[in-house]
Amino acid sequence: MDKADIPFLSASLLAGLIKNREVSSVEAVEAYLDRIDSLNGQLFAYLTVCREEALQAARDADQALSQGKELGPMHGVPVAVKDQIYSAGIRTTGGTPIFNEFVPDYDATVVANLKSAGAVLLGKLNMTEFATTGLSHAFDTARNPWDTERFTGGSSSGSGAATAAFMCAASLGEDTGGSVRFPATWCGLVGLRPTWGRVSRYGVMPGVWSMDQIGPITRTVEDCALTLQAIAGKDPKDDYTSSAPVPDYRQALDGNISGLRVGVVKEMLHTNAVDPEIRDAITAAANGLGELGATVDEVSIPMTSHAGTISGSIRVEAPTNYRNLLLNHLKEIRHDNRIGFLTSNILPATAYYKALKLRALLRQEVLKALENFDVLVTPTAGVAALKVEPDPDIDSKNNTNRMPWLLTTAFSLASVPAASICCGFTGENLPIGLQIAGRPFEEGKILNVAYAYEQANDWKDRRPPN
């Protein structure tokens, strides 16, 4: 195999080829490094490339195989992680120059788990500042491989850009209100937010404590299952992780959804926040699930219409994590976060308390709907990738919410798992995302619905021009 073709393999296929010693891990790492060298100056996906560390890890992986040792299901596969996730001996900026010199002395649990599965860390990926905005970057703005004049979506922006541009085999992002699913939809990828507590957050810079969750961003559903398998599970270093058994997610991908009950959430489809072109694609995708044997009906979940307001009030949790920065580095924080943090800092406790009560009502409605349906489907975002523009001044009430069309927050608030998968393209050849949500800890079912849809369509086979 020509080395230049290696990055275009799925992570699952590459893992098999490395295991069978048809491709070496060193060859794979070198091929990805070549693409990073070629494209990162245009896409700004990586903030740090771990060139020597990755090559040494790849040599170790190949030597282990030569000695008859297999490290795990991702043995020798090159991956990358959002720069919010600690990596021993490698700087971790959280997307802000304030932390430009911060070098953790230990790995986050998810990084340690990836290494235990045999994966090779290529580097740390760009992100919006502190992971508390969807578009505002303190470093160079990550660019969308489908159109470099457009955003990738955030906050896991570099994870979207690097994965879509074949600059890593798989990546990790962090999803608070949608920061894994958002870049997945705008970059034409698979992105999964697991159930809150399914994946450890030990060694992850916090955003909104009660909503943050690490999740995979990949090019195929099988790769998503492979990566989730590596990172999921109870972690004694994170008391909030669940002890629920971790199933075999890849084994769940049989593509059979006959008799499955699919609920299309009316409030998240028939809204002015969704462009007609997006609505038509989601409707077609839902009908496609019906053709595959599922029963598809609309369902009403009224509280989802208020998800943005509820989330905005709960985000008072963010500035409490960075109080020292507000006191000592206020002018170094970019405008979006500076205004957001200062506003949240003076939000009355009564507003936070009311938001928590409303969140509980929303969660009840979502779980009630999931008693009658196996999964819920919606658009991931109501618009396709927007053009990169300077951050607008937040100088009025109208300018406080830059993303009313992002439809991921409701499931974050409900603490249920949700995935985004590409379900088509706009007339401008920009990806459209279908969001699939399910019951707590039923990631396998969500992934299988996504897999059935993926296998019946060819969207995953399209490549961006960049």
DOVO-306629 format. One record per residue (C-alpha): residue number from 1; residue in three letters; chain; z, y, x. Coordinates in steps of 0.5 Angstrom, whole numbers. Example, Ala and Ser with C-alpha at 12.3 -4.5 7.8 and 13.67 -1.06 7.14 Angstrom:
// residues 2
   n res chain     Z     Y     X
   1 Ala     A    16    -9    25
   2 Ser     A    14    -2    27
// end
This chain:
// residues 466
   n res chain     Z     Y     X
   1 Met     A     0     0     0
   2 Asp     A    -2     7     2
   3 Lys     A     5    11     4
   4 Ala     A     2    17     0
   5 Asp     A     2    13    -6
   6 Ile     A     9    10    -6
   7 Pro     A    12    17    -9
   8 Phe     A     8    15   -16
   9 Leu     A    12     9   -17
  10 Ser     A    17     8   -22
  11 Ala     A    24     7   -19
  12 Ser     A    25     0   -22
  13 Leu     A    18    -2   -19
  14 Leu     A    20     1   -12
  15 Ala     A    26    -3   -12
  16 Gly     A    23    -9   -13
  17 Leu     A    18    -8    -8
  18 Ile     A    23    -6    -3
  19 Lys     A    27   -12    -5
  20 Asn     A    21   -17    -4
  21 Arg     A    20   -13     3
  22 Glu     A    13   -11     1
  23 Val     A    15    -3     2
  24 Ser     A    21    -1     7
  25 Ser     A    26     4     5
  26 Val     A    24     8    11
  27 Glu     A    17     8     9
  28 Ala     A    19    10     2
  29 Val     A    24    16     5
  30 Glu     A    18    18     9
  31 Ala     A    13    19     3
  32 Tyr     A    18    23    -1
  33 Leu     A    20    27     5
  34 Asp     A    12    29     6
  35 Arg     A    12    31    -1
  36 Ile     A    18    35    -1
  37 Asp     A    15    39     5
  38 Ser     A     9    40     2
  39 Leu     A    11    42    -5
  40 Asn     A    18    45    -4
  41 Gly     A    16    52    -2
  42 Gln     A    12    52    -9
  43 Leu     A    17    49   -14
  44 Phe     A    24    51   -10
  45 Ala     A    27    44   -13
  46 Tyr     A    31    43    -7
  47 Leu     A    37    47    -4
  48 Thr     A    38    42     2
  49 Val     A    34    36     4
  50 Cys     A    38    31     8
  51 Arg     A    32    29    12
  52 Glu     A    36    25    18
  53 Glu     A    42    23    14
  54 Ala     A    36    20     9
  55 Leu     A    32    17    14
  56 Gln     A    38    13    17
  57 Ala     A    41    11    11
  58 Ala     A    34     8    10
  59 Arg     A    34     4    16
  60 Asp     A    41     2    15
  61 Ala     A    38    -1     8
  62 Asp     A    32    -4    11
  63 Gln     A    37    -8    17
  64 Ala     A    41   -10    11
  65 Leu     A    35   -13     8
  66 Ser     A    33   -17    14
  67 Gln     A    40   -20    15
  68 Gly     A    39   -22     8
  69 Lys     A    44   -17     5
  70 Glu     A    42   -14    -2
  71 Leu     A    46    -7    -3
  72 Gly     A    45    -7   -10
  73 Pro     A    40    -6   -16
  74 Met     A    37     1   -13
  75 His     A    37    -2    -6
  76 Gly     A    33     3    -1
  77 Val     A    31     7    -7
  78 Pro     A    31    15    -5
  79 Val     A    34    19   -10
  80 Ala     A    37    26   -11
  81 Val     A    43    30   -14
  82 Lys     A    44    37   -17
  83 Asp     A    48    41   -12
  84 Gln     A    54    41   -17
  85 Ile     A    56    34   -15
  86 Tyr     A    60    34    -9
  87 Ser     A    57    30    -3
  88 Ala     A    61    29     4
  89 Gly     A    59    33    10
  90 Ile     A    53    36     6
  91 Arg     A    54    43     3
  92 Thr     A    55    44    -5
  93 Thr     A    53    51    -7
  94 Gly     A    54    50   -15
  95 Gly     A    48    54   -15
  96 Thr     A    51    61   -12
  97 Pro     A    51    64    -5
  98 Ile     A    58    65    -6
  99 Phe     A    59    57    -4
 100 Asn     A    53    57     1
 101 Glu     A    58    55     6
 102 Phe     A    62    50     2
 103 Val     A    62    43     5
 104 Pro     A    66    37     1
 105 Asp     A    69    32     5
 106 Tyr     A    68    27     0
 107 Asp     A    63    24    -5
 108 Ala     A    63    25   -12
 109 Thr     A    64    18   -16
 110 Val     A    57    18   -18
 111 Val     A    54    19   -11
 112 Ala     A    59    14    -9
 113 Asn     A    56     9   -14
 114 Leu     A    49    11   -13
 115 Lys     A    50     9    -5
 116 Ser     A    54     3    -8
 117 Ala     A    48     1   -12
 118 Gly     A    44     2    -5
 119 Ala     A    40     8    -7
 120 Val     A    39    13    -1
 121 Leu     A    40    21    -2
 122 Leu     A    35    25     0
 123 Gly     A    38    32    -2
 124 Lys     A    41    37    -7
 125 Leu     A    37    40   -12
 126 Asn     A    37    47   -15
 127 Met     A    41    49   -21
 128 Thr     A    42    55   -25
 129 Glu     A    48    59   -22
 130 Phe     A    55    55   -24
 131 Ala     A    51    51   -29
 132 Thr     A    53    56   -34
 133 Thr     A    46    59   -36
 134 Gly     A    40    56   -38
 135 Leu     A    35    60   -34
 136 Ser     A    39    65   -29
 137 His     A    38    63   -22
 138 Ala     A    42    66   -16
 139 Phe     A    37    62   -11
 140 Asp     A    30    62   -12
 141 Thr     A    28    60   -19
 142 Ala     A    26    53   -20
 143 Arg     A    18    52   -22
 144 Asn     A    15    47   -27
 145 Pro     A    10    43   -24
 146 Trp     A     6    43   -30
 147 Asp     A     5    50   -29
 148 Thr     A     9    54   -24
 149 Glu     A     9    60   -27
 150 Arg     A    14    57   -32
 151 Phe     A    21    55   -32
 152 Thr     A    23    48   -32
 153 Gly     A    29    49   -36
 154 Gly     A    36    49   -34
 155 Ser     A    42    48   -31
 156 Ser     A    39    42   -28
 157 Ser     A    33    46   -26
 158 Gly     A    31    42   -19
 159 Ser     A    33    36   -22
 160 Gly     A    27    37   -27
 161 Ala     A    22    40   -22
 162 Ala     A    24    34   -17
 163 Thr     A    23    28   -21
 164 Ala     A    17    31   -25
 165 Ala     A    13    33   -18
 166 Phe     A    15    26   -15
 167 Met     A    19    29   -10
 168 Cys     A    25    23   -11
 169 Ala     A    25    17   -15
 170 Ala     A    30    19   -20
 171 Ser     A    35    24   -20
 172 Leu     A    42    26   -23
 173 Gly     A    44    33   -27
 174 Glu     A    50    35   -31
 175 Asp     A    49    36   -38
 176 Thr     A    54    41   -42
 177 Gly     A    50    44   -48
 178 Gly     A    44    40   -46
 179 Ser     A    43    41   -38
 180 Val     A    40    34   -37
 181 Arg     A    36    34   -44
 182 Phe     A    33    41   -43
 183 Pro     A    29    40   -36
 184 Ala     A    27    33   -39
 185 Thr     A    24    36   -45
 186 Trp     A    20    42   -41
 187 Cys     A    18    37   -35
 188 Gly     A    16    31   -39
 189 Leu     A    21    27   -37
 190 Val     A    27    22   -39
 191 Gly     A    34    25   -39
 192 Leu     A    40    22   -42
 193 Arg     A    47    25   -44
 194 Pro     A    52    19   -44
 195 Thr     A    58    19   -48
 196 Trp     A    63    24   -46
 197 Gly     A    67    19   -42
 198 Arg     A    62    14   -40
 199 Val     A    61    17   -33
 200 Ser     A    66    20   -28
 201 Arg     A    66    27   -27
 202 Tyr     A    70    27   -21
 203 Gly     A    68    31   -15
 204 Val     A    63    35   -20
 205 Met     A    64    43   -20
 206 Pro     A    66    44   -27
 207 Gly     A    63    48   -33
 208 Val     A    66    47   -39
 209 Trp     A    71    42   -38
 210 Ser     A    71    39   -46
 211 Met     A    63    38   -46
 212 Asp     A    61    37   -38
 213 Gln     A    58    30   -37
 214 Ile     A    53    27   -31
 215 Gly     A    47    24   -33
 216 Pro     A    40    21   -30
 217 Ile     A    33    25   -31
 218 Thr     A    28    20   -29
 219 Arg     A    20    19   -31
 220 Thr     A    21    12   -35
 221 Val     A    26    10   -40
 222 Glu     A    27     3   -35
 223 Asp     A    29     8   -29
 224 Cys     A    34    12   -34
 225 Ala     A    37     5   -35
 226 Leu     A    37     3   -28
 227 Thr     A    40    10   -26
 228 Leu     A    45    10   -32
 229 Gln     A    48     3   -30
 230 Ala     A    49     5   -23
 231 Ile     A    54    11   -25
 232 Ala     A    57     9   -31
 233 Gly     A    64     6   -32
 234 Lys     A    71     7   -31
 235 Asp     A    74    11   -25
 236 Pro     A    81    11   -23
 237 Lys     A    80    18   -20
 238 Asp     A    78    21   -27
 239 Asp     A    83    20   -32
 240 Tyr     A    78    22   -38
 241 Thr     A    73    16   -36
 242 Ser     A    73    11   -42
 243 Ser     A    75     3   -40
 244 Ala     A    70     1   -45
 245 Pro     A    65    -5   -42
 246 Val     A    59    -2   -39
 247 Pro     A    53    -7   -42
 248 Asp     A    47    -9   -38
 249 Tyr     A    42    -3   -40
 250 Arg     A    36    -5   -38
 251 Gln     A    37   -12   -41
 252 Ala     A    37    -8   -48
 253 Leu     A    30    -6   -47
 254 Asp     A    27   -11   -51
 255 Gly     A    23    -6   -55
 256 Asn     A    24    -9   -62
 257 Ile     A    26    -3   -67
 258 Ser     A    25    -7   -73
 259 Gly     A    29    -5   -79
 260 Leu     A    33     0   -75
 261 Arg     A    35     6   -79
 262 Val     A    32    13   -76
 263 Gly     A    35    20   -79
 264 Val     A    31    26   -78
 265 Val     A    36    32   -78
 266 Lys     A    33    37   -83
 267 Glu     A    37    43   -80
 268 Met     A    34    42   -73
 269 Leu     A    27    41   -75
 270 His     A    25    45   -81
 271 Thr     A    28    52   -78
 272 Asn     A    24    58   -75
 273 Ala     A    27    56   -68
 274 Val     A    22    51   -68
 275 Asp     A    15    52   -67
 276 Pro     A    10    49   -72
 277 Glu     A     6    45   -66
 278 Ile     A    13    42   -64
 279 Arg     A    15    41   -71
 280 Asp     A     8    37   -72
 281 Ala     A     9    33   -65
 282 Ile     A    16    31   -67
 283 Thr     A    14    29   -74
 284 Ala     A     9    25   -71
 285 Ala     A    13    21   -66
 286 Ala     A    18    20   -72
 287 Asn     A    12    17   -76
 288 Gly     A    11    13   -70
 289 Leu     A    18    10   -70
 290 Gly     A    16     8   -77
 291 Glu     A    10     4   -75
 292 Leu     A    14     0   -70
 293 Gly     A    18    -2   -75
 294 Ala     A    24     3   -76
 295 Thr     A    26     6   -83
 296 Val     A    25    13   -82
 297 Asp     A    28    18   -87
 298 Glu     A    31    26   -87
 299 Val     A    38    27   -86
 300 Ser     A    42    33   -87
 301 Ile     A    48    35   -82
 302 Pro     A    49    43   -84
 303 Met     A    54    44   -79
 304 Thr     A    49    43   -73
 305 Ser     A    46    50   -75
 306 His     A    52    53   -72
 307 Ala     A    53    49   -66
 308 Gly     A    51    55   -62
 309 Thr     A    56    60   -64
 310 Ile     A    61    54   -64
 311 Ser     A    59    53   -57
 312 Gly     A    59    60   -55
 313 Ser     A    66    61   -57
 314 Ile     A    68    54   -53
 315 Arg     A    65    57   -47
 316 Val     A    71    61   -45
 317 Glu     A    73    55   -41
 318 Ala     A    68    56   -36
 319 Pro     A    71    63   -33
 320 Thr     A    78    59   -33
 321 Asn     A    75    55   -27
 322 Tyr     A    73    61   -23
 323 Arg     A    78    66   -24
 324 Asn     A    79    67   -17
 325 Leu     A    72    69   -17
 326 Leu     A    72    74   -22
 327 Leu     A    78    77   -18
 328 Asn     A    75    77   -12
 329 His     A    67    76   -12
 330 Leu     A    65    79   -19
 331 Lys     A    60    83   -16
 332 Glu     A    57    77   -13
 333 Ile     A    56    74   -19
 334 Arg     A    49    75   -23
 335 His     A    49    79   -29
 336 Asp     A    48    73   -34
 337 Asn     A    55    70   -32
 338 Arg     A    58    76   -30
 339 Ile     A    58    79   -37
 340 Gly     A    59    72   -40
 341 Phe     A    65    70   -36
 342 Leu     A    68    77   -37
 343 Thr     A    67    77   -45
 344 Ser     A    69    70   -45
 345 Asn     A    76    72   -41
 346 Ile     A    78    77   -47
 347 Leu     A    76    72   -53
 348 Pro     A    82    72   -57
 349 Ala     A    85    65   -57
 350 Thr     A    84    65   -65
 351 Ala     A    77    65   -64
 352 Tyr     A    77    59   -59
 353 Tyr     A    82    55   -64
 354 Lys     A    77    56   -70
 355 Ala     A    71    54   -65
 356 Leu     A    75    48   -64
 357 Lys     A    76    46   -71
 358 Leu     A    69    48   -73
 359 Arg     A    67    43   -67
 360 Ala     A    71    37   -70
 361 Leu     A    68    39   -77
 362 Leu     A    61    38   -74
 363 Arg     A    63    32   -70
 364 Gln     A    65    29   -77
 365 Glu     A    59    30   -80
 366 Val     A    55    27   -74
 367 Leu     A    59    21   -74
 368 Lys     A    58    21   -82
 369 Ala     A    51    21   -81
 370 Leu     A    51    15   -76
 371 Glu     A    54    11   -81
 372 Asn     A    48    11   -85
 373 Phe     A    43    11   -79
 374 Asp     A    43     8   -72
 375 Val     A    40    14   -69
 376 Leu     A    38    21   -70
 377 Val     A    32    25   -68
 378 Thr     A    30    32   -67
 379 Pro     A    26    36   -63
 380 Thr     A    30    37   -56
 381 Ala     A    27    45   -56
 382 Gly     A    24    49   -61
 383 Val     A    19    52   -56
 384 Ala     A    15    49   -50
 385 Ala     A    17    52   -43
 386 Leu     A    17    59   -42
 387 Lys     A    14    64   -37
 388 Val     A    19    66   -31
 389 Glu     A    21    73   -32
 390 Pro     A    27    77   -29
 391 Asp     A    34    76   -33
 392 Pro     A    34    81   -39
 393 Asp     A    40    86   -39
 394 Ile     A    45    83   -44
 395 Asp     A    46    90   -47
 396 Ser     A    46    88   -54
 397 Lys     A    48    83   -59
 398 Asn     A    41    81   -60
 399 Asn     A    41    79   -52
 400 Thr     A    47    75   -52
 401 Asn     A    43    68   -54
 402 Arg     A    37    67   -50
 403 Met     A    36    60   -52
 404 Pro     A    36    60   -60
 405 Trp     A    31    54   -60
 406 Leu     A    35    50   -55
 407 Leu     A    37    44   -60
 408 Thr     A    42    40   -56
 409 Thr     A    48    43   -56
 410 Ala     A    50    40   -63
 411 Phe     A    51    33   -60
 412 Ser     A    54    35   -54
 413 Leu     A    60    38   -59
 414 Ala     A    60    32   -62
 415 Ser     A    61    28   -56
 416 Val     A    56    23   -57
 417 Pro     A    50    20   -53
 418 Ala     A    43    23   -53
 419 Ala     A    37    23   -50
 420 Ser     A    30    27   -49
 421 Ile     A    23    23   -48
 422 Cys     A    16    26   -48
 423 Cys     A    13    26   -54
 424 Gly     A     7    30   -53
 425 Phe     A     4    36   -50
 426 Thr     A     2    43   -53
 427 Gly     A    -5    46   -53
 428 Glu     A    -3    49   -46
 429 Asn     A    -2    42   -43
 430 Leu     A     6    43   -43
 431 Pro     A    11    37   -45
 432 Ile     A    14    37   -52
 433 Gly     A    21    33   -52
 434 Leu     A    24    28   -58
 435 Gln     A    31    28   -58
 436 Ile     A    35    21   -60
 437 Ala     A    42    21   -61
 438 Gly     A    47    15   -63
 439 Arg     A    54    13   -64
 440 Pro     A    59    13   -58
 441 Phe     A    57     8   -52
 442 Glu     A    51     6   -56
 443 Glu     A    47     9   -50
 444 Gly     A    43     2   -50
 445 Lys     A    41     3   -57
 446 Ile     A    38    10   -56
 447 Leu     A    35     8   -49
 448 Asn     A    31     2   -53
 449 Val     A    29     6   -58
 450 Ala     A    26    11   -53
 451 Tyr     A    23     5   -49
 452 Ala     A    19     2   -56
 453 Tyr     A    16     9   -57
 454 Glu     A    15    10   -49
 455 Gln     A    11     3   -49
 456 Ala     A     7     5   -55
 457 Asn     A     4    11   -52
 458 Asp     A     2    14   -46
 459 Trp     A     5    20   -45
 460 Lys     A     9    18   -39
 461 Asp     A     2    16   -35
 462 Arg     A     0    24   -35
 463 Arg     A     1    27   -28
 464 Pro     A     3    35   -27
 465 Pro     A    -3    38   -23
 466 Asn     A     3    41   -18
// end
